[in-house]
């Protein structure tokens, strides 16, 4: 217990994980362009390419085959459907390659260490943006970002967008649940209880961000994490009951300052008099695109049909529907088969709390991207994180015996 009060302990940790911390800063530059240059996000990609070359990687087998199938389909669909190809399809192919196509034990350990260290950034995001709310700082409003769009007046704090802030806070809640569960299991009860105020502040920031989907799915993923990582049924029930009591106590406080979330619930963001919401309109547009080219889609980064087809940045409303509309049924099958490889047997998860954490994180990302379209948005870091988590979980099935010996 005393070591946690010693500054030398934290200095040693910072030095031990200096490279992972540096790469985490590169990744979060994508979220904090107010403070950090956005090009650092692409430095992260270069670091992964360097690691692939230096860490004696080989083909990832069936996962690589499926990924190359998806990459080939992205190129084919874009070329056959749209002559004005956008650079975004190249970026997406790079992300898929550097996260999914190569493997080695050393590369797996590099990816896993980076992911784990980066998760502390999500806790930091929840706390620092809670402070931003306290001082009345809202970057998106102050600099006129997304003017005219429906979320113009949402709270984004120091980040680029309330949608990405809410998603980051959701991941922070899952990671705090991991630490609370782990510390409680190690009988470090005081430290475990210290996670509760951090969790409350992170939840509060998420609520201010206005994402109902991130709130509900992150709580569900946290409960999934507790179940996956505990063999003791009694302990699991106790933790679930504690979550329920805390939720009962905290909900009135959290909801007292949730005007944006309540306005969404109340249906104030209708597109027209029929009661159709903006998200419903986006989903309907994706389904119309899918119907126009159901087998291989309308092309990566393309929205619209016929003369209205456009290539470039667009809000598509759902990651999975974007995959369906832009790469068709074949692309959706490839994506689902790749993600399916990341589903681990319960016996492996019960013996490795980190893999249980990553499985809960994957569940959050896969469900949340139904409402926020980052599954195919290579320019946003959550796209990179999702495919990275898939690769780590799939690699663990191959290396778990070596991992048990080497750790």
C-alpha positions in Angstrom: 0.0 0.0 0.0 2.8 2.4 0.9 4.4 2.0 -2.5 1.4 3.8 -4.1 2.3 6.9 -2.0 5.9 6.9 -3.1 6.6 9.3 -6.1 9.6 7.1 -7.1 7.2 4.3 -7.9 5.4 6.4 -10.5 8.6 7.8 -12.0 9.8 4.2 -12.5 6.5 3.3 -14.2 6.7 6.3 -16.5 10.2 5.3 -17.5 9.3 1.7 -18.0 6.4 2.5 -20.3 7.9 5.6 -21.9 7.4 4.4 -25.5 3.9 3.2 -24.9 3.1 6.6 -23.3 4.6 8.5 -26.2 2.5 6.5 -28.7 -0.6 7.0 -26.6 -0.1 10.8 -26.8 0.2 10.3 -30.6 -3.1 8.5 -30.7 -4.9 11.0 -28.5 -3.7 13.9 -30.6 -6.6 12.8 -32.9 -9.0 13.7 -30.1 -7.2 16.7 -28.7 -6.2 18.7 -31.8 -6.8 21.9 -29.7 -3.6 21.0 -27.8 -1.7 18.5 -30.0 -0.9 18.5 -33.7 -3.1 16.0 -35.5 -0.3 14.6 -37.6 1.0 12.7 -34.5 -1.9 10.2 -35.1 -0.1 9.1 -38.3 3.2 8.9 -36.4 1.5 6.1 -34.5 0.8 4.3 -37.8 4.5 4.7 -38.7 5.5 3.2 -35.4 3.4 0.2 -36.1 4.9 -0.2 -39.5 8.4 0.0 -38.0 7.4 -2.6 -35.4 6.1 -5.0 -38.1 9.5 -4.8 -39.8 11.6 -5.1 -36.7 9.7 -7.7 -34.7 10.0 -10.6 -37.2 6.3 -10.7 -38.0 4.8 -13.3 -40.3 1.4 -13.6 -41.9 -1.5 -13.8 -39.4 -2.9 -16.8 -41.3 -6.7 -17.0 -41.7 -7.1 -13.5 -40.1 -4.7 -12.1 -42.7 -6.6 -13.9 -45.5 -9.9 -12.5 -44.4 -8.4 -9.0 -44.0 -6.9 -9.1 -47.5 -10.3 -10.2 -48.8 -11.8 -7.1 -47.2 -9.0 -4.8 -48.5 -9.4 -6.2 -52.0 -13.2 -5.7 -51.8 -12.7 -2.1 -50.7 -10.5 -1.4 -53.7 -12.7 -3.2 -56.1 -15.9 -1.7 -54.9 -14.5 1.8 -54.9 -13.0 1.5 -58.4 -16.0 -0.1 -60.0 -18.5 2.3 -58.5 -16.8 5.7 -58.3 -14.2 7.2 -60.6 -13.2 10.0 -58.2 -11.5 7.8 -55.6 -10.8 9.5 -52.3 -7.5 8.9 -50.3 -9.5 7.6 -47.4 -9.8 4.1 -48.8 -5.9 4.0 -48.8 -5.9 5.0 -45.2 -8.4 2.3 -44.3 -6.4 -0.3 -46.0 -3.3 0.8 -44.1 -5.1 0.5 -40.8 -6.4 -3.0 -41.6 -3.0 -4.2 -42.7 -0.9 -2.8 -39.7 -3.4 -4.1 -37.1 -4.6 -7.4 -38.5 -2.3 -8.9 -41.2 1.0 -9.5 -39.4 1.8 -11.4 -36.2 4.6 -12.5 -33.9 4.7 -13.0 -30.2 6.9 -9.9 -29.8 4.5 -7.8 -32.0 1.5 -9.1 -30.0 3.2 -8.0 -26.7 4.0 -4.6 -28.2 0.3 -4.1 -29.3 -1.0 -5.3 -25.9 1.3 -3.1 -23.8 0.4 -0.1 -26.0 -3.3 -0.7 -25.7 -3.3 -1.2 -21.9 -1.2 1.9 -21.3 -3.4 4.0 -23.7 -6.5 3.1 -21.7 -5.3 5.4 -18.9 -5.8 8.2 -21.4 -9.6 7.6 -21.4 -9.7 8.0 -17.6 -7.7 11.2 -18.0 -10.2 12.3 -20.7 -13.2 12.0 -18.4 -11.5 13.9 -15.6 -9.9 16.7 -17.6 -13.1 17.4 -19.5 -15.1 17.4 -16.3 -12.8 20.3 -15.3 -13.4 21.9 -18.7 -17.1 21.9 -17.9 -16.5 23.4 -14.5 -14.6 26.4 -16.0 -17.1 26.7 -18.9 -14.7 25.8 -21.7 -16.2 24.2 -24.8 -13.7 24.0 -27.6 -16.3 23.1 -30.3 -18.4 26.2 -29.6 -15.5 28.6 -29.0 -14.0 27.9 -32.4 -17.2 27.4 -34.4 -16.5 23.8 -35.3 -19.4 21.9 -37.0 -21.4 25.1 -37.2 -25.0 24.4 -38.4 -24.8 20.7 -37.5 -27.3 19.2 -35.0 -24.7 18.8 -32.2 -23.3 22.3 -32.5 -24.2 23.2 -29.0 -23.3 19.9 -27.3 -20.4 19.9 -24.8 -17.1 18.8 -26.2 -14.7 20.2 -23.5 -11.1 20.2 -24.8 -11.9 17.6 -27.5 -12.9 17.8 -31.1 -16.5 16.5 -30.8 -19.0 15.5 -28.1 -19.6 12.2 -29.8 -15.9 11.2 -29.5 -15.8 12.6 -25.9 -18.7 10.4 -24.9 -17.2 7.3 -26.5 -13.8 8.0 -24.7 -15.6 8.4 -21.4 -17.5 5.1 -22.0 -14.1 3.3 -22.4 -12.9 5.1 -19.3 -15.8 3.7 -17.3 -15.0 0.2 -18.5 -11.3 0.6 -17.5 -12.2 2.0 -14.1 -14.5 -1.0 -13.6 -11.6 -3.2 -14.4 -9.4 -1.6 -11.8 -12.1 -1.6 -9.2 -12.8 -5.3 -9.7 -9.1 -6.2 -9.8 -8.1 -4.2 -6.7 -11.1 -5.5 -4.8 -10.0 -9.1 -5.7 -6.5 -8.3 -4.4 -8.1 -7.1 -1.1 -7.0 -3.5 -1.7 -10.4 -2.4 -0.7 -9.6 1.3 -0.1 -7.9 1.7 -3.5 -10.9 -0.1 -5.1 -13.3 2.3 -3.4 -11.2 5.3 -4.7 -12.3 4.3 -8.2 -15.9 5.2 -7.4 -15.5 9.0 -7.4 -13.4 8.8 -10.6 -16.2 6.7 -12.1 -18.8 9.2 -11.1 -16.8 12.2 -12.6 -16.3 10.2 -15.8 -20.0 9.3 -16.0 -20.9 13.0 -15.4 -18.7 14.0 -18.3 -20.3 11.4 -20.5 -23.7 12.7 -19.7 -22.7 16.2 -20.6 -21.5 14.9 -23.9 -25.1 13.8 -24.5 -24.6 10.2 -25.9 -27.3 7.8 -24.5 -25.8 4.9 -26.5 -22.3 5.4 -25.0 -23.8 5.6 -21.5 -26.0 2.5 -21.7 -23.5 0.3 -23.6 -20.5 1.3 -21.4 -22.5 0.3 -18.2 -23.5 -3.0 -19.9 -19.9 -3.7 -21.0 -18.7 -3.0 -17.4 -21.1 -5.6 -16.1 -20.0 -8.0 -18.8 -16.4 -7.4 -17.7 -17.2 -8.3 -14.1 -18.9 -11.5 -15.2 -16.2 -12.5 -17.6 -13.3 -12.0 -15.1 -14.9 -13.6 -12.0 -15.1 -17.3 -11.3 -16.8 -16.7 -7.9 -20.5 -16.4 -8.5 -21.1 -14.9 -5.1 -18.6 -12.1 -5.7 -20.1 -11.4 -9.1 -23.6 -11.0 -7.5 -22.2 -8.8 -4.8 -20.5 -6.5 -7.4 -23.7 -6.4 -9.5 -25.7 -5.5 -6.4 -23.2 -2.7 -5.5 -23.4 -1.4 -9.1 -27.2 -1.3 -8.7 -27.1 0.6 -5.4 -24.6 3.1 -6.7 -26.6 3.6 -9.9 -29.7 4.3 -7.8 -27.9 6.9 -5.7 -26.0 8.5 -8.5 -28.6 8.7 -11.3 -30.6 11.6 -9.9 -27.4 13.7 -9.6 -26.2 12.7 -13.0 -29.5 13.3 -14.7 -30.0 16.7 -13.0 -27.6 18.2 -15.6 -28.4 16.2 -18.7 -30.4 18.6 -20.8 -29.0 17.4 -24.1 -29.5 13.8 -23.3 -33.1 14.4 -22.2 -33.8 16.5 -25.3 -32.8 13.5 -27.4 -35.0 11.2 -25.3 -37.8 13.7 -25.7 -37.5 13.7 -29.4 -36.6 17.3 -30.0 -34.1 16.5 -32.7 -36.7 15.5 -35.4 -35.9 16.0 -39.0 -39.4 16.5 -40.0 -43.0 16.5 -38.8 -43.3 12.7 -39.3 -41.2 12.2 -36.2 -38.2 10.9 -38.0 -34.9 11.6 -36.2 -31.7 12.6 -37.9 -30.1 9.2 -37.1 -33.1 7.4 -38.6 -32.7 9.5 -41.8 -29.0 8.5 -41.9 -29.8 4.8 -41.5 -32.5 4.9 -44.1 -30.0 6.5 -46.5 -27.5 3.7 -45.9 -30.2 1.1 -46.6 -31.1 2.8 -49.9 -27.4 2.7 -50.8 -27.2 -1.0 -49.9 -30.3 -1.8 -52.0 -28.7 -0.1 -55.0 -25.6 -2.4 -54.9 -26.2 -5.2 -52.3 -23.4 -7.5 -53.3 -20.2 -5.4 -53.1 -21.6 -2.0 -52.1 -21.3 1.5 -53.6 -17.6 2.1 -52.8 -15.6 3.0 -49.8 -16.1 6.6 -48.5 -19.0 7.0 -50.9 -22.4 8.3 -49.9 -25.5 8.8 -52.1 -26.8 7.1 -55.2 -26.4 7.9 -58.9 -25.9 11.6 -59.6 -26.0 12.3 -55.9 -23.0 10.0 -55.1 -20.2 11.8 -53.3 -16.8 10.8 -52.0 -15.4 12.3 -48.9 -16.2 13.1 -45.3 -19.8 12.4 -44.4 -21.8 11.5 -41.3 -23.1 8.0 -42.0 -24.8 7.3 -38.7 -23.8 3.7 -38.1 -20.5 1.8 -38.6 -22.1 -1.6 -39.4 -24.6 0.0 -41.9 -21.7 1.9 -43.5 -19.9 -1.4 -44.1 -23.0 -2.9 -45.6 -23.7 0.1 -47.8 -20.1 0.7 -49.0 -18.9 -2.9 -49.3 -22.2 -4.8 -49.5 -23.1 -8.2 -48.1 -19.6 -9.6 -49.0 -17.9 -6.8 -47.0 -20.1 -7.3 -44.0 -19.4 -11.1 -44.0 -15.6 -10.4 -44.2 -15.9 -7.9 -41.3 -18.0 -10.2 -39.1 -15.7 -13.2 -39.7 -12.7 -11.1 -38.7 -14.4 -9.8 -35.5 -15.6 -13.3 -34.7 -12.0 -14.5 -34.5 -11.7 -12.2 -31.4 -14.3 -14.1 -29.4 -12.3 -16.1 -26.8 -13.5 -19.1 -24.8 -14.7 -18.3 -21.3 -11.9 -20.4 -19.7 -9.2 -18.2 -21.3 -11.0 -15.0 -20.1 -11.4 -16.3 -16.5 -7.7 -16.8 -16.4 -6.6 -13.5 -17.8 -8.3 -10.3 -16.5 -6.8 -8.2 -19.2 -8.3 -10.3 -22.0 -11.6 -10.0 -20.2 -11.1 -6.3 -20.2 -10.4 -6.3 -24.0 -13.4 -8.5 -24.7 -15.6 -6.0 -22.8 -14.0 -3.2 -24.7 -14.6 -5.0 -28.0 -18.3 -5.5 -27.0 -18.6 -1.8 -26.3 -17.0 -0.7 -29.6 -18.9 -3.2 -31.8 -22.2 -2.1 -30.2 -21.5 1.6 -30.0 -20.4 1.8 -33.6 -23.9 0.8 -34.5 -24.8 4.4 -33.5 -21.5 6.2 -34.3 -19.8 5.3 -37.6 -16.2 4.7 -36.9 -15.8 1.1 -38.0 -14.7 2.4 -41.5 -13.6 5.9 -40.4 -9.8 5.5 -40.6 -9.3 9.2 -39.7 -10.7 8.7 -36.2 -8.6 6.8 -33.6 -11.5 4.6 -32.5 -11.4 2.8 -35.8 -7.7 2.0 -35.2 -8.5 0.9 -31.6 -11.4 -1.4 -32.7 -9.3 -3.3 -35.2 -6.3 -3.3 -32.8 -8.4 -5.0 -30.1 -9.6 -7.6 -32.5 -6.0 -8.5 -33.5 -4.8 -8.7 -29.8 -7.6 -11.0 -28.8 -7.1 -13.2 -31.8 -3.3 -13.3 -31.2 -3.9 -14.3 -27.6 -5.5 -17.6 -28.7 -2.2 -18.4 -30.5 0.2 -17.1 -27.8 -1.5 -17.7 -24.5 0.7 -20.6 -23.5 3.8 -18.6 -24.3 2.3 -15.6 -22.6 1.7 -17.5 -19.4 5.4 -18.5 -19.2 6.9 -15.2 -20.3 4.9 -12.8 -18.0 
